[in-house]
């Protein structure tokens, strides 16, 4: 993960304008905007909804270059009247 990323992209979700709190601590909290492809009826024909995102990064470890990196990202997005969960990587702990 880049240092204090302002933008994170997944296949059906883009998080932008992220602002972080407590960076370089055991965990950091972020808030930003979400652009979500609902993938209904299919991802190619899905609707795009926009809303807000709340994120948390944690499980710091040392990378190959010796720098501390966050290993997990979890959060929620609210858009189109729905709350959706974000989790990366998929096997990330609590």
Biopython code that builds the backbone (N, CA, C, O; Angstrom):
import numpy as np
from Bio.PDB.StructureBuilder import StructureBuilder

atoms = [
    (1, "UNK", "N", (0.844, -1.169, 0.000)),
    (1, "UNK", "CA", (0.000, 0.000, 0.000)),
    (1, "UNK", "C", (0.894, 1.239, 0.000)),
    (1, "UNK", "O", (1.896, 1.290, 0.713)),
    (2, "UNK", "N", (0.536, 2.201, -0.776)),
    (2, "UNK", "CA", (1.302, 3.445, -0.857)),
    (2, "UNK", "C", (1.195, 4.212, 0.452)),
    (2, "UNK", "O", (0.272, 3.990, 1.236)),
    (3, "UNK", "N", (2.136, 5.112, 0.685)),
    (3, "UNK", "CA", (2.110, 5.925, 1.891)),
    (3, "UNK", "C", (0.903, 6.851, 1.857)),
    (3, "UNK", "O", (0.765, 7.652, 0.932)),
    (4, "UNK", "N", (0.044, 6.754, 2.833)),
    (4, "UNK", "CA", (-1.180, 7.553, 2.937)),
    (4, "UNK", "C", (-1.889, 7.682, 1.587)),
    (4, "UNK", "O", (-2.000, 8.785, 1.052)),
    (5, "UNK", "N", (-2.365, 6.576, 1.038)),
    (5, "UNK", "CA", (-2.980, 6.657, -0.292)),
    (5, "UNK", "C", (-4.220, 7.544, -0.290)),
    (5, "UNK", "O", (-5.060, 7.458, 0.605)),
    (6, "UNK", "N", (-4.319, 8.384, -1.289)),
    (6, "UNK", "CA", (-5.487, 9.248, -1.467)),
    (6, "UNK", "C", (-6.535, 8.555, -2.332)),
    (6, "UNK", "O", (-7.700, 8.952, -2.358)),
    (7, "UNK", "N", (-6.094, 7.495, -3.050)),
    (7, "UNK", "CA", (-6.973, 6.786, -3.985)),
    (7, "UNK", "C", (-6.638, 5.301, -3.926)),
    (7, "UNK", "O", (-5.466, 4.924, -3.965)),
    (8, "UNK", "N", (-7.674, 4.449, -3.830)),
    (8, "UNK", "CA", (-7.511, 2.999, -3.856)),
    (8, "UNK", "C", (-8.540, 2.456, -4.838)),
    (8, "UNK", "O", (-9.722, 2.792, -4.756)),
    (9, "UNK", "N", (-8.088, 1.610, -5.770)),
    (9, "UNK", "CA", (-8.992, 1.077, -6.795)),
    (9, "UNK", "C", (-9.101, -0.435, -6.695)),
    (9, "UNK", "O", (-8.096, -1.135, -6.578)),
    (10, "UNK", "N", (-10.337, -0.932, -6.741)),
    (10, "UNK", "CA", (-10.656, -2.345, -6.855)),
    (10, "UNK", "C", (-11.399, -2.507, -8.179)),
    (10, "UNK", "O", (-11.628, -1.518, -8.875)),
    (11, "UNK", "N", (-11.781, -3.736, -8.542)),
    (11, "UNK", "CA", (-12.439, -3.948, -9.830)),
    (11, "UNK", "C", (-13.803, -3.255, -9.908)),
    (11, "UNK", "O", (-14.161, -2.736, -10.965)),
    (12, "UNK", "N", (-14.567, -3.234, -8.817)),
    (12, "UNK", "CA", (-15.903, -2.634, -8.847)),
    (12, "UNK", "C", (-16.068, -1.471, -7.863)),
    (12, "UNK", "O", (-17.181, -0.995, -7.640)),
    (13, "UNK", "N", (-14.952, -1.017, -7.275)),
    (13, "UNK", "CA", (-15.001, 0.042, -6.266)),
    (13, "UNK", "C", (-13.781, 0.930, -6.397)),
    (13, "UNK", "O", (-12.657, 0.443, -6.525)),
    (14, "UNK", "N", (-14.006, 2.245, -6.364)),
    (14, "UNK", "CA", (-12.912, 3.213, -6.334)),
    (14, "UNK", "C", (-13.120, 4.117, -5.136)),
    (14, "UNK", "O", (-14.176, 4.729, -4.980)),
    (15, "UNK", "N", (-12.095, 4.195, -4.284)),
    (15, "UNK", "CA", (-12.117, 5.068, -3.110)),
    (15, "UNK", "C", (-11.214, 6.255, -3.401)),
    (15, "UNK", "O", (-10.056, 6.072, -3.775)),
    (16, "UNK", "N", (-11.726, 7.469, -3.236)),
    (16, "UNK", "CA", (-10.952, 8.671, -3.555)),
    (16, "UNK", "C", (-11.038, 9.673, -2.407)),
    (16, "UNK", "O", (-11.839, 9.533, -1.483)),
    (17, "UNK", "N", (-10.181, 10.688, -2.504)),
    (17, "UNK", "CA", (-10.144, 11.784, -1.541)),
    (17, "UNK", "C", (-10.085, 11.265, -0.106)),
    (17, "UNK", "O", (-10.769, 11.779, 0.779)),
    (18, "UNK", "N", (-9.258, 10.238, 0.112)),
    (18, "UNK", "CA", (-9.146, 9.625, 1.431)),
    (18, "UNK", "C", (-8.267, 10.492, 2.323)),
    (18, "UNK", "O", (-7.176, 10.906, 1.930)),
    (19, "UNK", "N", (-8.754, 10.758, 3.517)),
    (19, "UNK", "CA", (-7.991, 11.466, 4.538)),
    (19, "UNK", "C", (-7.794, 10.520, 5.708)),
    (19, "UNK", "O", (-8.746, 9.899, 6.181)),
    (20, "UNK", "N", (-6.540, 10.409, 6.180)),
    (20, "UNK", "CA", (-6.175, 9.440, 7.214)),
    (20, "UNK", "C", (-5.920, 10.113, 8.548)),
    (20, "UNK", "O", (-5.435, 11.243, 8.605)),
    (21, "UNK", "N", (-6.255, 9.400, 9.638)),
    (21, "UNK", "CA", (-5.942, 9.795, 11.007)),
    (21, "UNK", "C", (-5.057, 8.728, 11.627)),
    (21, "UNK", "O", (-5.200, 7.544, 11.320)),
    (22, "UNK", "N", (-4.158, 9.131, 12.484)),
    (22, "UNK", "CA", (-3.288, 8.211, 13.228)),
    (22, "UNK", "C", (-2.406, 7.344, 12.331)),
    (22, "UNK", "O", (-2.141, 6.185, 12.652)),
    (23, "UNK", "N", (-1.955, 7.896, 11.219)),
    (23, "UNK", "CA", (-1.062, 7.144, 10.330)),
    (23, "UNK", "C", (0.225, 6.835, 11.092)),
    (23, "UNK", "O", (0.671, 7.652, 11.898)),
    (24, "UNK", "N", (0.814, 5.701, 10.858)),
    (24, "UNK", "CA", (2.028, 5.188, 11.505)),
    (24, "UNK", "C", (1.782, 4.685, 12.920)),
    (24, "UNK", "O", (2.742, 4.414, 13.641)),
    (25, "UNK", "N", (0.532, 4.550, 13.339)),
    (25, "UNK", "CA", (0.246, 3.906, 14.615)),
    (25, "UNK", "C", (-0.169, 2.461, 14.304)),
    (25, "UNK", "O", (-0.113, 2.042, 13.148)),
    (26, "UNK", "N", (-0.582, 1.704, 15.314)),
    (26, "UNK", "CA", (-0.961, 0.308, 15.092)),
    (26, "UNK", "C", (-2.086, 0.178, 14.077)),
    (26, "UNK", "O", (-2.148, -0.801, 13.334)),
    (27, "UNK", "N", (-2.963, 1.150, 14.047)),
    (27, "UNK", "CA", (-4.034, 1.176, 13.059)),
    (27, "UNK", "C", (-4.306, 2.619, 12.671)),
    (27, "UNK", "O", (-4.044, 3.539, 13.447)),
    (28, "UNK", "N", (-4.826, 2.812, 11.480)),
    (28, "UNK", "CA", (-5.137, 4.148, 11.004)),
    (28, "UNK", "C", (-6.562, 4.151, 10.464)),
    (28, "UNK", "O", (-7.013, 3.168, 9.876)),
    (29, "UNK", "N", (-7.270, 5.264, 10.668)),
    (29, "UNK", "CA", (-8.641, 5.401, 10.203)),
    (29, "UNK", "C", (-8.692, 6.397, 9.053)),
    (29, "UNK", "O", (-8.017, 7.426, 9.074)),
    (30, "UNK", "N", (-9.501, 6.076, 8.050)),
    (30, "UNK", "CA", (-9.632, 6.958, 6.902)),
    (30, "UNK", "C", (-11.077, 7.199, 6.533)),
    (30, "UNK", "O", (-11.953, 6.382, 6.815)),
    (31, "UNK", "N", (-11.313, 8.337, 5.896)),
    (31, "UNK", "CA", (-12.636, 8.683, 5.367)),
    (31, "UNK", "C", (-12.435, 9.212, 3.959)),
    (31, "UNK", "O", (-11.460, 9.906, 3.670)),
    (32, "UNK", "N", (-13.378, 8.870, 3.087)),
    (32, "UNK", "CA", (-13.270, 9.353, 1.725)),
    (32, "UNK", "C", (-14.561, 9.152, 0.961)),
    (32, "UNK", "O", (-15.625, 8.932, 1.541)),
    (33, "UNK", "N", (-14.443, 9.231, -0.342)),
    (33, "UNK", "CA", (-15.585, 9.060, -1.240)),
    (33, "UNK", "C", (-15.511, 7.695, -1.909)),
    (33, "UNK", "O", (-14.426, 7.164, -2.147)),
    (34, "UNK", "N", (-16.681, 7.134, -2.208)),
    (34, "UNK", "CA", (-16.750, 5.826, -2.845)),
    (34, "UNK", "C", (-17.511, 5.926, -4.162)),
    (34, "UNK", "O", (-18.532, 6.607, -4.254)),
    (35, "UNK", "N", (-17.000, 5.238, -5.176)),
    (35, "UNK", "CA", (-17.675, 5.092, -6.470)),
    (35, "UNK", "C", (-17.817, 3.596, -6.692)),
    (35, "UNK", "O", (-16.820, 2.896, -6.865)),
    (36, "UNK", "N", (-19.064, 3.097, -6.687)),
    (36, "UNK", "CA", (-19.321, 1.663, -6.680)),
    (36, "UNK", "C", (-20.081, 1.249, -7.932)),
    (36, "UNK", "O", (-21.081, 1.866, -8.300)),
    (37, "UNK", "N", (-19.591, 0.190, -8.585)),
    (37, "UNK", "CA", (-20.326, -0.451, -9.672)),
    (37, "UNK", "C", (-21.160, -1.549, -9.020)),
    (37, "UNK", "O", (-20.601, -2.489, -8.455)),
    (38, "UNK", "N", (-22.490, -1.447, -9.088)),
    (38, "UNK", "CA", (-23.364, -2.410, -8.421)),
    (38, "UNK", "C", (-23.327, -3.792, -9.059)),
    (38, "UNK", "O", (-23.748, -4.767, -8.438)),
    (39, "UNK", "N", (-22.826, -3.892, -10.298)),
    (39, "UNK", "CA", (-22.741, -5.168, -11.024)),
    (39, "UNK", "C", (-24.098, -5.853, -11.148)),
    (39, "UNK", "O", (-24.173, -7.081, -11.182)),
    (40, "UNK", "N", (-25.171, -5.064, -11.216)),
    (40, "UNK", "CA", (-26.512, -5.615, -11.422)),
    (40, "UNK", "C", (-27.091, -5.034, -12.694)),
    (40, "UNK", "O", (-27.176, -3.808, -12.767)),
    (41, "UNK", "N", (-27.480, -5.753, -13.661)),
    (41, "UNK", "CA", (-27.571, -7.210, -13.732)),
    (41, "UNK", "C", (-26.216, -7.885, -13.980)),
    (41, "UNK", "O", (-26.054, -9.069, -13.684)),
    (42, "UNK", "N", (-25.259, -7.152, -14.512)),
    (42, "UNK", "CA", (-23.900, -7.673, -14.695)),
    (42, "UNK", "C", (-22.946, -6.514, -14.489)),
    (42, "UNK", "O", (-23.362, -5.356, -14.515)),
    (43, "UNK", "N", (-21.672, -6.811, -14.284)),
    (43, "UNK", "CA", (-20.714, -5.728, -14.051)),
    (43, "UNK", "C", (-20.579, -4.822, -15.274)),
    (43, "UNK", "O", (-20.373, -3.616, -15.134)),
    (44, "UNK", "N", (-20.693, -5.393, -16.459)),
    (44, "UNK", "CA", (-20.583, -4.588, -17.675)),
    (44, "UNK", "C", (-21.752, -3.614, -17.815)),
    (44, "UNK", "O", (-21.595, -2.525, -18.367)),
    (45, "UNK", "N", (-22.917, -4.006, -17.317)),
    (45, "UNK", "CA", (-24.112, -3.169, -17.432)),
    (45, "UNK", "C", (-24.553, -2.609, -16.084)),
    (45, "UNK", "O", (-25.674, -2.117, -15.961)),
    (46, "UNK", "N", (-23.697, -2.675, -15.081)),
    (46, "UNK", "CA", (-24.059, -2.249, -13.733)),
    (46, "UNK", "C", (-24.212, -0.750, -13.597)),
    (46, "UNK", "O", (-23.644, 0.022, -14.370)),
    (47, "UNK", "N", (-24.980, -0.353, -12.615)),
    (47, "UNK", "CA", (-25.155, 1.063, -12.300)),
    (47, "UNK", "C", (-23.995, 1.538, -11.443)),
    (47, "UNK", "O", (-23.442, 0.769, -10.657)),
    (48, "UNK", "N", (-23.630, 2.795, -11.593)),
    (48, "UNK", "CA", (-22.609, 3.421, -10.769)),
    (48, "UNK", "C", (-23.309, 4.262, -9.710)),
    (48, "UNK", "O", (-24.121, 5.127, -10.036)),
    (49, "UNK", "N", (-22.993, 4.006, -8.435)),
    (49, "UNK", "CA", (-23.529, 4.809, -7.342)),
    (49, "UNK", "C", (-22.353, 5.430, -6.595)),
    (49, "UNK", "O", (-21.262, 4.861, -6.540)),
    (50, "UNK", "N", (-22.592, 6.592, -6.028)),
    (50, "UNK", "CA", (-21.542, 7.310, -5.315)),
    (50, "UNK", "C", (-21.977, 7.551, -3.879)),
    (50, "UNK", "O", (-23.161, 7.722, -3.589)),
    (51, "UNK", "N", (-20.991, 7.561, -2.986)),
    (51, "UNK", "CA", (-21.306, 7.778, -1.582)),
    (51, "UNK", "C", (-20.040, 7.999, -0.778)),
    (51, "UNK", "O", (-19.043, 8.503, -1.294)),
    (52, "UNK", "N", (-20.087, 7.614, 0.502)),
    (52, "UNK", "CA", (-18.971, 7.838, 1.414)),
    (52, "UNK", "C", (-18.346, 6.515, 1.837)),
    (52, "UNK", "O", (-18.940, 5.448, 1.682)),
    (53, "UNK", "N", (-17.124, 6.610, 2.378)),
    (53, "UNK", "CA", (-16.406, 5.418, 2.838)),
    (53, "UNK", "C", (-15.730, 5.706, 4.170)),
    (53, "UNK", "O", (-15.216, 6.801, 4.396)),
    (54, "UNK", "N", (-15.738, 4.706, 5.049)),
    (54, "UNK", "CA", (-14.982, 4.729, 6.300)),
    (54, "UNK", "C", (-14.059, 3.520, 6.262)),
    (54, "UNK", "O", (-14.507, 2.396, 6.035)),
    (55, "UNK", "N", (-12.770, 3.751, 6.485)),
    (55, "UNK", "CA", (-11.773, 2.697, 6.337)),
    (55, "UNK", "C", (-10.920, 2.562, 7.587)),
    (55, "UNK", "O", (-10.792, 3.495, 8.380)),
    (56, "UNK", "N", (-10.335, 1.369, 7.744)),
    (56, "UNK", "CA", (-9.394, 1.098, 8.820)),
    (56, "UNK", "C", (-8.304, 0.208, 8.249)),
    (56, "UNK", "O", (-8.601, -0.827, 7.653)),
    (57, "UNK", "N", (-7.041, 0.597, 8.422)),
    (57, "UNK", "CA", (-5.912, -0.237, 8.035)),
    (57, "UNK", "C", (-5.178, -0.663, 9.301)),
    (57, "UNK", "O", (-5.069, 0.109, 10.253)),
    (58, "UNK", "N", (-4.669, -1.912, 9.305)),
    (58, "UNK", "CA", (-4.041, -2.457, 10.504)),
    (58, "UNK", "C", (-3.139, -3.622, 10.122)),
    (58, "UNK", "O", (-2.895, -3.852, 8.938)),
    (59, "UNK", "N", (-2.640, -4.361, 11.116)),
    (59, "UNK", "CA", (-1.682, -5.462, 10.957)),
    (59, "UNK", "C", (-0.403, -4.994, 10.265)),
    (59, "UNK", "O", (-0.075, -5.417, 9.157)),
    (60, "UNK", "N", (0.304, -4.105, 10.964)),
    (60, "UNK", "CA", (1.560, -3.586, 10.412)),
    (60, "UNK", "C", (2.639, -4.660, 10.449)),
    (60, "UNK", "O", (2.693, -5.486, 11.360)),
    (61, "UNK", "N", (3.485, -4.625, 9.444)),
    (61, "UNK", "CA", (4.623, -5.534, 9.362)),
    (61, "UNK", "C", (5.728, -4.857, 8.566)),
    (61, "UNK", "O", (5.496, -3.842, 7.910)),
    (62, "UNK", "N", (6.911, -5.412, 8.625)),
    (62, "UNK", "CA", (8.046, -4.857, 7.868)),
    (62, "UNK", "C", (8.081, -5.466, 6.476)),
    (62, "UNK", "O", (8.000, -6.684, 6.310)),
    (63, "UNK", "N", (8.202, -4.601, 5.484)),
    (63, "UNK", "CA", (8.343, -5.056, 4.113)),
    (63, "UNK", "C", (9.780, -5.487, 3.835)),
    (63, "UNK", "O", (10.641, -5.383, 4.709)),
    (64, "UNK", "N", (10.037, -5.967, 2.628)),
    (64, "UNK", "CA", (11.377, -6.412, 2.240)),
    (64, "UNK", "C", (12.409, -5.299, 2.338)),
    (64, "UNK", "O", (13.589, -5.561, 2.572)),
    (65, "UNK", "N", (11.967, -4.055, 2.160)),
    (65, "UNK", "CA", (12.885, -2.915, 2.235)),
    (65, "UNK", "C", (13.032, -2.362, 3.653)),
    (65, "UNK", "O", (13.722, -1.363, 3.855)),
    (66, "UNK", "N", (12.383, -3.008, 4.649)),
    (66, "UNK", "CA", (12.508, -2.588, 6.035)),
    (66, "UNK", "C", (11.474, -1.577, 6.497)),
    (66, "UNK", "O", (11.410, -1.260, 7.685)),
    (67, "UNK", "N", (10.658, -1.061, 5.575)),
    (67, "UNK", "CA", (9.635, -0.087, 5.961)),
    (67, "UNK", "C", (8.430, -0.794, 6.576)),
    (67, "UNK", "O", (8.133, -1.938, 6.234)),
    (68, "UNK", "N", (7.738, -0.107, 7.483)),
    (68, "UNK", "CA", (6.513, -0.651, 8.053)),
    (68, "UNK", "C", (5.356, -0.453, 7.081)),
    (68, "UNK", "O", (5.172, 0.631, 6.528)),
    (69, "UNK", "N", (4.580, -1.518, 6.882)),
    (69, "UNK", "CA", (3.441, -1.492, 5.963)),
    (69, "UNK", "C", (2.207, -1.997, 6.683)),
    (69, "UNK", "O", (2.307, -2.827, 7.587)),
    (70, "UNK", "N", (1.050, -1.505, 6.291)),
    (70, "UNK", "CA", (-0.209, -2.051, 6.798)),
    (70, "UNK", "C", (-0.586, -3.236, 5.914)),
    (70, "UNK", "O", (-0.481, -3.162, 4.690)),
    (71, "UNK", "N", (-1.028, -4.337, 6.544)),
    (71, "UNK", "CA", (-1.339, -5.548, 5.800)),
    (71, "UNK", "C", (-2.810, -5.766, 5.515)),
    (71, "UNK", "O", (-3.146, -6.563, 4.639)),
    (72, "UNK", "N", (-3.706, -5.081, 6.229)),
    (72, "UNK", "CA", (-5.148, -5.309, 6.067)),
    (72, "UNK", "C", (-5.897, -3.991, 5.960)),
    (72, "UNK", "O", (-5.515, -2.989, 6.564)),
    (73, "UNK", "N", (-6.970, -4.012, 5.180)),
    (73, "UNK", "CA", (-7.870, -2.874, 5.047)),
    (73, "UNK", "C", (-9.287, -3.400, 5.212)),
    (73, "UNK", "O", (-9.681, -4.362, 4.553)),
    (74, "UNK", "N", (-10.042, -2.773, 6.085)),
    (74, "UNK", "CA", (-11.462, -3.091, 6.253)),
    (74, "UNK", "C", (-12.220, -1.787, 6.339)),
    (74, "UNK", "O", (-11.670, -0.761, 6.740)),
    (75, "UNK", "N", (-13.492, -1.829, 5.959)),
    (75, "UNK", "CA", (-14.299, -0.635, 6.068)),
    (75, "UNK", "C", (-15.692, -0.842, 5.547)),
    (75, "UNK", "O", (-16.111, -1.961, 5.252)),
    (76, "UNK", "N", (-16.406, 0.262, 5.439)),
    (76, "UNK", "CA", (-17.761, 0.247, 4.912)),
    (76, "UNK", "C", (-17.943, 1.419, 3.952)),
    (76, "UNK", "O", (-17.292, 2.458, 4.067)),
    (77, "UNK", "N", (-18.846, 1.213, 3.007)),
    (77, "UNK", "CA", (-19.250, 2.295, 2.107)),
    (77, "UNK", "C", (-20.757, 2.457, 2.222)),
    (77, "UNK", "O", (-21.486, 1.486, 2.425)),
    (78, "UNK", "N", (-21.213, 3.694, 2.090)),
    (78, "UNK", "CA", (-22.646, 3.981, 2.051)),
    (78, "UNK", "C", (-22.938, 4.707, 0.758)),
    (78, "UNK", "O", (-22.422, 5.795, 0.504)),
    (79, "UNK", "N", (-23.776, 4.085, -0.057)),
    (79, "UNK", "CA", (-24.142, 4.691, -1.340)),
    (79, "UNK", "C", (-25.456, 4.084, -1.812)),
    (79, "UNK", "O", (-25.701, 2.893, -1.624)),
    (80, "UNK", "N", (-26.282, 4.891, -2.410)),
    (80, "UNK", "CA", (-27.538, 4.387, -2.953)),
    (80, "UNK", "C", (-28.437, 3.771, -1.904)),
    (80, "UNK", "O", (-29.221, 2.876, -2.219)),
    (81, "UNK", "N", (-28.345, 4.232, -0.646)),
    (81, "UNK", "CA", (-29.185, 3.698, 0.412)),
    (81, "UNK", "C", (-28.718, 2.365, 0.977)),
    (81, "UNK", "O", (-29.418, 1.770, 1.797)),
    (82, "UNK", "N", (-27.563, 1.887, 0.563)),
    (82, "UNK", "CA", (-27.041, 0.604, 1.043)),
    (82, "UNK", "C", (-25.679, 0.779, 1.690)),
    (82, "UNK", "O", (-24.903, 1.661, 1.322)),
    (83, "UNK", "N", (-25.406, -0.077, 2.660)),
    (83, "UNK", "CA", (-24.085, -0.143, 3.276)),
    (83, "UNK", "C", (-23.410, -1.410, 2.789)),
    (83, "UNK", "O", (-23.981, -2.498, 2.866)),
    (84, "UNK", "N", (-22.186, -1.267, 2.286)),
    (84, "UNK", "CA", (-21.426, -2.419, 1.781)),
    (84, "UNK", "C", (-20.108, -2.503, 2.530)),
    (84, "UNK", "O", (-19.540, -1.483, 2.920)),
    (85, "UNK", "N", (-19.629, -3.713, 2.727)),
    (85, "UNK", "CA", (-18.352, -3.927, 3.414)),
    (85, "UNK", "C", (-17.203, -3.975, 2.414)),
    (85, "UNK", "O", (-17.352, -4.448, 1.287)),
    (86, "UNK", "N", (-16.050, -3.472, 2.859)),
    (86, "UNK", "CA", (-14.807, -3.517, 2.088)),
    (86, "UNK", "C", (-13.816, -4.312, 2.920)),
    (86, "UNK", "O", (-13.682, -4.077, 4.121)),
    (87, "UNK", "N", (-13.116, -5.257, 2.287)),
    (87, "UNK", "CA", (-12.115, -6.056, 2.989)),
    (87, "UNK", "C", (-11.026, -6.450, 2.000)),
    (87, "UNK", "O", (-11.302, -7.032, 0.951)),
    (88, "UNK", "N", (-9.771, -6.119, 2.356)),
    (88, "UNK", "CA", (-8.659, -6.498, 1.501)),
    (88, "UNK", "C", (-7.438, -6.773, 2.364)),
    (88, "UNK", "O", (-7.156, -5.994, 3.274)),
    (89, "UNK", "N", (-6.714, -7.834, 2.116)),
    (89, "UNK", "CA", (-7.042, -8.941, 1.210)),
    (89, "UNK", "C", (-8.211, -9.753, 1.766)),
    (89, "UNK", "O", (-8.573, -9.592, 2.932)),
    (90, "UNK", "N", (-8.799, -10.617, 0.954)),
    (90, "UNK", "CA", (-9.994, -11.355, 1.384)),
    (90, "UNK", "C", (-9.819, -12.144, 2.687)),
    (90, "UNK", "O", (-10.787, -12.262, 3.438)),
    (91, "UNK", "N", (-8.665, -12.675, 2.988)),
    (91, "UNK", "CA", (-8.450, -13.454, 4.203)),
    (91, "UNK", "C", (-7.986, -12.633, 5.385)),
    (91, "UNK", "O", (-7.480, -13.193, 6.358)),
    (92, "UNK", "N", (-8.139, -11.343, 5.332)),
    (92, "UNK", "CA", (-7.655, -10.445, 6.375)),
    (92, "UNK", "C", (-8.360, -10.715, 7.696)),
    (92, "UNK", "O", (-9.561, -10.983, 7.722)),
    (93, "UNK", "N", (-7.597, -10.643, 8.813)),
    (93, "UNK", "CA", (-8.155, -10.874, 10.143)),
    (93, "UNK", "C", (-8.994, -9.717, 10.620)),
    (93, "UNK", "O", (-9.353, -8.831, 9.845)),
    (94, "UNK", "N", (-9.305, -9.729, 11.899)),
    (94, "UNK", "CA", (-10.138, -8.660, 12.460)),
    (94, "UNK", "C", (-9.229, -7.532, 12.827)),
    (94, "UNK", "O", (-9.690, -6.505, 13.324)),
]
sb = StructureBuilder()
sb.init_structure("model")
sb.init_model(0)
sb.init_chain("A")
sb.init_seg("    ")
for serial, (resi, resn, name, xyz) in enumerate(atoms, 1):
    if name == "N":
        sb.init_residue(resn, " ", resi, " ")
    sb.init_atom(name, np.array(xyz, "f"), 0.0, 1.0, " ", f" {name:<3s}", serial, name[0])
structure = sb.get_structure()
